[in-house]
Amino acid sequence: MLVDSHCHLDFPNFAEDLPGVIARARQAGVTRMVTIATRVAKAKAYEALSEAHPEIWHTIGTHPDGAGDEPDVPTETIVALSRHPRCVGIGESGLDFHYDNAAPEAVQERVFRRHIAAARETGLPLVIHSRDADAEMEAILVDEMGQGAFTAVLHCFSSGARLAEVGIELGLSISFSGIVTFRRSQDLRAIALKVPHDRLLVETDAPFLAPEPHRGRTNEPAYTADTARALAKTFAMTFEDFAALTTANFHRLFHKAAA
């Protein structure tokens, strides 16, 4: 059994064949998947997906790319929406300084800190997006953890070794996507090897970043198995043992899905 801990099943890529996507995931051994929020304004869409399909759970939050669209959503609103029985996490939220037209850094930070507050208040894990912002992310995480503990996962990890080390020191989990299967991702696989076994998760980030041997196609939850196989090989584990490990880790972190 595997869990795709991060995908975006509300995206148009899946609108015409969601039953097929779920069936192919099940055939690949992926029995649960979390569709991750990018906008609080789309809460009803996430709720409808997870209510209609027992394999699907959801989160609530604002992606940093949407921070300019939702700069002032109160923490109280995020907390209230997280009470939905199928909502298992907060986010994804974080920092993304990759694009020139992104929301100002100060806006992204303000939105991110509100999500941290929501995670702290609810006890639900925060799904963290971090791209080209390692130093700023480290500073915020250290500062916020000092104000009160919260659980979180650094999703689709592709940052430097230093941020991974800080995340581990702070008690965070780290999730790897199909990027870790790419031929030139030796450094990322080396980082993965230093992550404690009980902090490892796998994901697709579908529809993006399809792993080998599907690179270039639309990614989907079934391909979680390919990422898990690559990481199992990296860790010198059997696929079955690695799948069991990451599934147990998922249920420990996303405890509401295990209830």
QUIFEN-V435337 format. One record per residue. N is the residue number from 0. RES is the residue in three letters. NEAR is the number of other C-alpha atoms within 10 Angstrom. D_FIRST is the distance of its C-alpha to the first C-alpha in Angstrom with 1 decimal. Layout:
# QUIFEN-V435337
[[N/RES/NEAR/D_FIRST] [N/RES/NEAR/D_FIRST]]
This chain:
# QUIFEN-V435337
[[0/MET/17/0.0] [1/LEU/29/3.8] [2/VAL/29/7.0] [3/ASP/29/10.3] [4/SER/31/12.6] [5/HIS/28/15.7] [6/CYS/22/16.9] [7/HIS/23/20.1] [8/LEU/27/19.6] [9/ASP/18/23.2] [10/PHE/11/24.7] [11/PRO/9/26.9] [12/ASN/15/24.8] [13/PHE/17/22.5] [14/ALA/11/25.2] [15/GLU/9/25.9] [16/ASP/10/22.5] [17/LEU/15/20.0] [18/PRO/12/19.0] [19/GLY/11/18.4] [20/VAL/17/16.4] [21/ILE/22/14.0] [22/ALA/16/14.1] [23/ARG/16/13.5] [24/ALA/24/10.5] [25/ARG/17/9.0] [26/GLN/11/10.3] [27/ALA/17/8.7] [28/GLY/18/5.1] [29/VAL/23/5.9] [30/THR/20/6.3] [31/ARG/22/8.6] [32/MET/27/11.4] [33/VAL/28/14.6] [34/THR/26/17.8] [35/ILE/29/20.2] [36/ALA/28/23.9] [37/THR/23/26.7] [38/ARG/21/29.6] [39/VAL/20/30.3] [40/ALA/14/32.5] [41/LYS/14/29.5] [42/ALA/20/28.0] [43/LYS/10/28.6] [44/ALA/13/26.6] [45/TYR/26/23.5] [46/GLU/21/24.1] [47/ALA/13/24.6] [48/LEU/19/21.3] [49/SER/21/19.2] [50/GLU/16/21.5] [51/ALA/9/21.2] [52/HIS/13/17.4] [53/PRO/12/15.2] [54/GLU/17/12.2] [55/ILE/22/14.5] [56/TRP/24/16.1] [57/HIS/32/19.0] [58/THR/30/21.3] [59/ILE/34/25.1] [60/GLY/35/27.4] [61/THR/29/29.5] [62/HIS/27/28.6] [63/PRO/32/31.4] [64/ASP/22/32.4] [65/GLY/18/33.2] [66/ALA/27/35.0] [67/GLY/16/38.3] [68/ASP/14/37.4] [69/GLU/19/36.3] [70/PRO/17/38.4] [71/ASP/12/39.3] [72/VAL/17/36.5] [73/PRO/13/37.1] [74/THR/18/34.5] [75/GLU/14/35.3] [76/THR/13/34.1] [77/ILE/24/30.7] [78/VAL/21/30.4] [79/ALA/12/31.5] [80/LEU/18/29.0] [81/SER/23/26.2] [82/ARG/13/27.0] [83/HIS/15/25.3] [84/PRO/14/22.7] [85/ARG/21/20.0] [86/CYS/25/21.1] [87/VAL/24/19.0] [88/GLY/31/20.8] [89/ILE/31/24.1] [90/GLY/29/24.7] [91/GLU/26/24.2] [92/SER/30/27.6] [93/GLY/28/29.4] [94/LEU/27/31.8] [95/ASP/22/32.2] [96/PHE/18/35.5] [97/HIS/12/34.8] [98/TYR/10/36.8] [99/ASP/7/40.5] [100/ASN/8/40.3] [101/ALA/17/37.7] [102/ALA/20/38.7] [103/PRO/14/41.0] [104/GLU/16/39.4] [105/ALA/10/41.0] [106/VAL/18/39.4] [107/GLN/25/35.9] [108/GLU/22/36.4] [109/ARG/14/37.7] [110/VAL/27/34.8] [111/PHE/28/32.3] [112/ARG/18/34.1] [113/ARG/19/34.0] [114/HIS/29/30.2] [115/ILE/30/30.2] [116/ALA/22/32.5] [117/ALA/27/30.2] [118/ALA/25/27.2] [119/ARG/22/29.6] [120/GLU/15/31.0] [121/THR/17/27.8] [122/GLY/19/25.6] [123/LEU/24/22.9] [124/PRO/25/21.5] [125/LEU/32/23.4] [126/VAL/32/21.9] [127/ILE/26/24.4] [128/HIS/22/25.6] [129/SER/25/28.0] [130/ARG/18/29.8] [131/ASP/15/33.1] [132/ALA/17/33.7] [133/ASP/18/32.7] [134/ALA/11/35.9] [135/GLU/13/36.1] [136/MET/23/32.5] [137/GLU/18/33.1] [138/ALA/11/36.3] [139/ILE/16/34.9] [140/LEU/19/31.9] [141/VAL/14/34.2] [142/ASP/11/36.7] [143/GLU/16/34.4] [144/MET/15/32.6] [145/GLY/10/36.1] [146/GLN/11/36.8] [147/GLY/11/33.9] [148/ALA/16/30.4] [149/PHE/22/27.4] [150/THR/20/23.7] [151/ALA/26/22.5] [152/VAL/25/20.4] [153/LEU/24/22.1] [154/HIS/24/20.1] [155/CYS/26/20.2] [156/PHE/23/22.1] [157/SER/22/25.0] [158/SER/16/27.8] [159/GLY/14/29.8] [160/ALA/16/29.2] [161/ARG/13/31.5] [162/LEU/20/29.4] [163/ALA/23/26.3] [164/GLU/16/28.5] [165/VAL/16/29.8] [166/GLY/21/26.5] [167/ILE/18/25.3] [168/GLU/10/28.7] [169/LEU/17/28.4] [170/GLY/16/25.0] [171/LEU/23/23.0] [172/SER/25/19.5] [173/ILE/24/19.2] [174/SER/24/16.8] [175/PHE/27/17.0] [176/SER/29/17.1] [177/GLY/29/18.0] [178/ILE/21/21.3] [179/VAL/26/20.1] [180/THR/24/19.8] [181/PHE/18/23.4] [182/ARG/8/26.0] [183/ARG/10/28.2] [184/SER/13/25.6] [185/GLN/12/26.6] [186/ASP/12/27.7] [187/LEU/19/24.5] [188/ARG/20/22.5] [189/ALA/14/25.2] [190/ILE/18/24.7] [191/ALA/22/20.9] [192/LEU/13/21.9] [193/LYS/13/23.9] [194/VAL/17/21.3] [195/PRO/11/20.5] [196/HIS/15/17.1] [197/ASP/15/16.6] [198/ARG/19/17.5] [199/LEU/22/15.1] [200/LEU/30/13.1] [201/VAL/28/12.1] [202/GLU/26/13.4] [203/THR/32/15.3] [204/ASP/26/18.4] [205/ALA/26/18.6] [206/PRO/18/21.0] [207/PHE/17/22.3] [208/LEU/21/21.7] [209/ALA/26/19.7] [210/PRO/24/18.6] [211/GLU/18/20.2] [212/PRO/13/20.6] [213/HIS/14/20.6] [214/ARG/15/23.1] [215/GLY/11/25.7] [216/ARG/13/23.7] [217/THR/13/22.4] [218/ASN/21/19.0] [219/GLU/27/16.2] [220/PRO/33/12.6] [221/ALA/25/11.4] [222/TYR/26/13.1] [223/THR/31/10.7] [224/ALA/25/9.4] [225/ASP/21/13.1] [226/THR/24/13.7] [227/ALA/26/11.0] [228/ARG/19/12.7] [229/ALA/19/16.0] [230/LEU/25/15.4] [231/ALA/17/14.0] [232/LYS/12/17.3] [233/THR/15/19.2] [234/PHE/17/18.2] [235/ALA/10/18.7] [236/MET/13/15.4] [237/THR/14/13.2] [238/PHE/18/10.3] [239/GLU/13/8.2] [240/ASP/11/10.0] [241/PHE/23/9.9] [242/ALA/25/6.2] [243/ALA/15/6.6] [244/LEU/18/9.9] [245/THR/24/9.4] [246/THR/22/7.0] [247/ALA/19/9.8] [248/ASN/20/12.3] [249/PHE/24/11.5] [250/HIS/15/12.0] [251/ARG/14/15.1] [252/LEU/23/16.6] [253/PHE/23/15.9] [254/HIS/15/16.9] [255/LYS/17/18.0] [256/ALA/19/14.6] [257/ALA/11/13.9] [258/ALA/6/17.2]]
